[in-house]
Amino acid sequence: MLKELKLFDHVFLNKNNIRLIPLSFEHESGLMEACKDGQLWKLRVTSTPHYSEVHHYIETALIQKNRKVHVIHLLSSKKSSGKILGTTSYHDVLLNVKRLEIGYTWYAKSVQRTHVNTTCKLLLLQFAFEQLNTETVGLRTDIFNIKSQRAIERLGAKKDGIIRGHALRKDGTTRDTVMYSIIKSEWTNIKAHLIDLLDNY
């Protein structure tokens, strides 16, 4: 599994004119524009940086990658135009139990409530279960991020519970985190569900 995670240095995942590619400094200006689309940094319950902090955001991502902290940052863009839509990541990779999480996800406001999130989640889940042989994929969100909770539940993930006093928000307040998961035995049905959702957009 660890060996295959290194494939993200080179592998592009593609579907429905959406591609996921490794995050790098060449995407800085496009990611800044995605941040400005909806002024996403104002949302206290997301990990979206201020557009002026995108360089540092990418720098931190690359440091984590080089330190092998098991965080794989991916960029979502339109395959046809190259327009950057947002980011997502594999993180908290636990090799011994074959578990990883999908998170640090945010998209420009103009592509929210479209097929983009569902397409990206299908690509990420499919690669995790079918290529990396993952047993469990976790997802988490702020207890006050109701939109994110609904999106995760719409995927078919099961709610595991709430971790109280779990992490700091951007504004310094302490958040409770809602945890979800999908296990390998559920993947066949969830995959069919996601494909059906995409067919109906």
Contacts in CASP RR format, 6 or more apart in sequence:
PFRMAT RR
TARGET T0000
AUTHOR 0000-0000-0000
METHOD contacts of the structure
MODEL  1
MLKELKLFDHVFLNKNNIRLIPLSFEHESGLMEACKDGQLWKLRVTSTPH
YSEVHHYIETALIQKNRKVHVIHLLSSKKSSGKILGTTSYHDVLLNVKRL
EIGYTWYAKSVQRTHVNTTCKLLLLQFAFEQLNTETVGLRTDIFNIKSQR
AIERLGAKKDGIIRGHALRKDGTTRDTVMYSIIKSEWTNIKAHLIDLLDN
Y
1 93 0 8 1.000
1 95 0 8 1.000
1 98 0 8 1.000
1 132 0 8 1.000
1 133 0 8 1.000
1 134 0 8 1.000
2 93 0 8 1.000
2 95 0 8 1.000
4 131 0 8 1.000
4 132 0 8 1.000
5 70 0 8 1.000
5 72 0 8 1.000
5 90 0 8 1.000
5 93 0 8 1.000
5 132 0 8 1.000
8 22 0 8 1.000
8 72 0 8 1.000
8 74 0 8 1.000
8 90 0 8 1.000
9 22 0 8 1.000
12 19 0 8 1.000
12 20 0 8 1.000
12 21 0 8 1.000
13 19 0 8 1.000
13 20 0 8 1.000
13 21 0 8 1.000
13 74 0 8 1.000
13 123 0 8 1.000
13 124 0 8 1.000
13 127 0 8 1.000
14 20 0 8 1.000
14 79 0 8 1.000
14 123 0 8 1.000
15 119 0 8 1.000
15 122 0 8 1.000
15 123 0 8 1.000
16 115 0 8 1.000
16 119 0 8 1.000
16 198 0 8 1.000
17 78 0 8 1.000
17 79 0 8 1.000
17 80 0 8 1.000
18 76 0 8 1.000
18 77 0 8 1.000
18 78 0 8 1.000
18 79 0 8 1.000
18 85 0 8 1.000
18 115 0 8 1.000
18 116 0 8 1.000
18 119 0 8 1.000
18 120 0 8 1.000
18 123 0 8 1.000
19 76 0 8 1.000
19 77 0 8 1.000
19 78 0 8 1.000
19 79 0 8 1.000
20 74 0 8 1.000
20 75 0 8 1.000
20 76 0 8 1.000
20 88 0 8 1.000
20 120 0 8 1.000
20 123 0 8 1.000
20 124 0 8 1.000
21 74 0 8 1.000
21 75 0 8 1.000
21 77 0 8 1.000
22 72 0 8 1.000
22 73 0 8 1.000
22 74 0 8 1.000
22 75 0 8 1.000
23 58 0 8 1.000
23 61 0 8 1.000
23 62 0 8 1.000
23 73 0 8 1.000
23 74 0 8 1.000
23 75 0 8 1.000
23 87 0 8 1.000
24 58 0 8 1.000
24 62 0 8 1.000
24 75 0 8 1.000
25 55 0 8 1.000
25 58 0 8 1.000
25 59 0 8 1.000
25 62 0 8 1.000
27 58 0 8 1.000
27 75 0 8 1.000
27 77 0 8 1.000
27 84 0 8 1.000
28 54 0 8 1.000
28 55 0 8 1.000
28 58 0 8 1.000
30 83 0 8 1.000
30 84 0 8 1.000
31 54 0 8 1.000
31 57 0 8 1.000
31 58 0 8 1.000
31 75 0 8 1.000
31 84 0 8 1.000
31 86 0 8 1.000
31 87 0 8 1.000
32 51 0 8 1.000
32 52 0 8 1.000
32 54 0 8 1.000
33 51 0 8 1.000
33 84 0 8 1.000
33 108 0 8 1.000
34 40 0 8 1.000
34 84 0 8 1.000
34 85 0 8 1.000
34 86 0 8 1.000
34 107 0 8 1.000
34 108 0 8 1.000
35 41 0 8 1.000
35 48 0 8 1.000
35 49 0 8 1.000
35 50 0 8 1.000
35 51 0 8 1.000
35 54 0 8 1.000
35 108 0 8 1.000
36 51 0 8 1.000
37 108 0 8 1.000
37 109 0 8 1.000
37 110 0 8 1.000
38 108 0 8 1.000
38 109 0 8 1.000
38 110 0 8 1.000
40 46 0 8 1.000
40 48 0 8 1.000
40 106 0 8 1.000
40 108 0 8 1.000
40 109 0 8 1.000
41 48 0 8 1.000
41 49 0 8 1.000
41 50 0 8 1.000
41 51 0 8 1.000
41 53 0 8 1.000
41 170 0 8 1.000
44 169 0 8 1.000
44 170 0 8 1.000
44 171 0 8 1.000
44 173 0 8 1.000
45 141 0 8 1.000
45 142 0 8 1.000
45 144 0 8 1.000
45 145 0 8 1.000
45 148 0 8 1.000
45 169 0 8 1.000
45 175 0 8 1.000
46 106 0 8 1.000
46 142 0 8 1.000
46 145 0 8 1.000
46 148 0 8 1.000
47 104 0 8 1.000
47 106 0 8 1.000
47 170 0 8 1.000
48 106 0 8 1.000
49 56 0 8 1.000
49 57 0 8 1.000
61 71 0 8 1.000
61 73 0 8 1.000
61 89 0 8 1.000
64 71 0 8 1.000
64 73 0 8 1.000
65 71 0 8 1.000
65 72 0 8 1.000
65 73 0 8 1.000
70 90 0 8 1.000
70 91 0 8 1.000
70 92 0 8 1.000
70 93 0 8 1.000
70 100 0 8 1.000
71 89 0 8 1.000
71 90 0 8 1.000
71 91 0 8 1.000
71 93 0 8 1.000
71 104 0 8 1.000
72 89 0 8 1.000
72 90 0 8 1.000
72 91 0 8 1.000
72 93 0 8 1.000
73 87 0 8 1.000
73 89 0 8 1.000
73 104 0 8 1.000
74 87 0 8 1.000
74 88 0 8 1.000
74 89 0 8 1.000
74 90 0 8 1.000
74 124 0 8 1.000
75 84 0 8 1.000
75 86 0 8 1.000
75 87 0 8 1.000
76 84 0 8 1.000
76 85 0 8 1.000
76 86 0 8 1.000
76 87 0 8 1.000
76 88 0 8 1.000
76 107 0 8 1.000
76 116 0 8 1.000
76 120 0 8 1.000
77 83 0 8 1.000
77 84 0 8 1.000
77 85 0 8 1.000
77 86 0 8 1.000
78 85 0 8 1.000
85 107 0 8 1.000
85 108 0 8 1.000
85 111 0 8 1.000
85 116 0 8 1.000
86 106 0 8 1.000
86 107 0 8 1.000
86 108 0 8 1.000
87 104 0 8 1.000
87 105 0 8 1.000
87 106 0 8 1.000
88 102 0 8 1.000
88 103 0 8 1.000
88 104 0 8 1.000
88 105 0 8 1.000
88 120 0 8 1.000
88 124 0 8 1.000
89 102 0 8 1.000
89 103 0 8 1.000
89 104 0 8 1.000
89 105 0 8 1.000
90 100 0 8 1.000
90 101 0 8 1.000
90 102 0 8 1.000
90 103 0 8 1.000
90 124 0 8 1.000
90 128 0 8 1.000
91 100 0 8 1.000
91 101 0 8 1.000
91 102 0 8 1.000
91 103 0 8 1.000
91 104 0 8 1.000
92 99 0 8 1.000
92 100 0 8 1.000
92 101 0 8 1.000
93 99 0 8 1.000
93 100 0 8 1.000
94 100 0 8 1.000
97 135 0 8 1.000
97 136 0 8 1.000
98 133 0 8 1.000
98 134 0 8 1.000
98 135 0 8 1.000
98 136 0 8 1.000
99 134 0 8 1.000
99 135 0 8 1.000
99 136 0 8 1.000
99 137 0 8 1.000
99 138 0 8 1.000
100 128 0 8 1.000
100 132 0 8 1.000
100 134 0 8 1.000
100 136 0 8 1.000
100 137 0 8 1.000
100 138 0 8 1.000
101 137 0 8 1.000
101 138 0 8 1.000
101 139 0 8 1.000
101 140 0 8 1.000
102 121 0 8 1.000
102 124 0 8 1.000
102 125 0 8 1.000
102 128 0 8 1.000
102 137 0 8 1.000
102 138 0 8 1.000
102 139 0 8 1.000
103 139 0 8 1.000
103 140 0 8 1.000
105 117 0 8 1.000
105 120 0 8 1.000
107 116 0 8 1.000
107 117 0 8 1.000
114 201 0 8 1.000
115 198 0 8 1.000
115 201 0 8 1.000
117 151 0 8 1.000
118 155 0 8 1.000
118 194 0 8 1.000
118 197 0 8 1.000
118 198 0 8 1.000
118 201 0 8 1.000
119 198 0 8 1.000
121 155 0 8 1.000
121 194 0 8 1.000
122 191 0 8 1.000
122 194 0 8 1.000
122 195 0 8 1.000
122 198 0 8 1.000
125 137 0 8 1.000
125 155 0 8 1.000
125 182 0 8 1.000
125 187 0 8 1.000
125 190 0 8 1.000
125 191 0 8 1.000
125 194 0 8 1.000
126 191 0 8 1.000
128 134 0 8 1.000
128 137 0 8 1.000
129 137 0 8 1.000
129 184 0 8 1.000
129 187 0 8 1.000
134 184 0 8 1.000
135 183 0 8 1.000
135 184 0 8 1.000
136 181 0 8 1.000
136 182 0 8 1.000
136 183 0 8 1.000
136 184 0 8 1.000
137 181 0 8 1.000
137 182 0 8 1.000
138 157 0 8 1.000
138 179 0 8 1.000
138 180 0 8 1.000
138 181 0 8 1.000
138 182 0 8 1.000
139 152 0 8 1.000
139 155 0 8 1.000
139 157 0 8 1.000
139 179 0 8 1.000
139 180 0 8 1.000
139 181 0 8 1.000
139 182 0 8 1.000
140 177 0 8 1.000
140 178 0 8 1.000
140 179 0 8 1.000
140 180 0 8 1.000
141 148 0 8 1.000
141 149 0 8 1.000
141 152 0 8 1.000
141 177 0 8 1.000
141 178 0 8 1.000
141 180 0 8 1.000
142 148 0 8 1.000
142 169 0 8 1.000
142 175 0 8 1.000
142 176 0 8 1.000
142 177 0 8 1.000
142 178 0 8 1.000
143 162 0 8 1.000
143 175 0 8 1.000
143 176 0 8 1.000
143 177 0 8 1.000
143 178 0 8 1.000
144 175 0 8 1.000
149 178 0 8 1.000
152 180 0 8 1.000
153 159 0 8 1.000
153 180 0 8 1.000
154 197 0 8 1.000
155 182 0 8 1.000
155 190 0 8 1.000
155 193 0 8 1.000
155 194 0 8 1.000
156 182 0 8 1.000
156 186 0 8 1.000
156 190 0 8 1.000
156 193 0 8 1.000
157 180 0 8 1.000
157 181 0 8 1.000
157 182 0 8 1.000
157 190 0 8 1.000
158 180 0 8 1.000
158 181 0 8 1.000
158 182 0 8 1.000
158 186 0 8 1.000
159 178 0 8 1.000
159 179 0 8 1.000
159 180 0 8 1.000
160 179 0 8 1.000
160 180 0 8 1.000
160 181 0 8 1.000
161 178 0 8 1.000
161 179 0 8 1.000
162 176 0 8 1.000
162 177 0 8 1.000
162 178 0 8 1.000
162 179 0 8 1.000
163 176 0 8 1.000
163 177 0 8 1.000
163 179 0 8 1.000
164 176 0 8 1.000
165 174 0 8 1.000
165 175 0 8 1.000
165 176 0 8 1.000
165 177 0 8 1.000
166 174 0 8 1.000
166 175 0 8 1.000
166 176 0 8 1.000
166 177 0 8 1.000
167 174 0 8 1.000
167 175 0 8 1.000
167 177 0 8 1.000
168 174 0 8 1.000
168 175 0 8 1.000
169 175 0 8 1.000
182 190 0 8 1.000
END
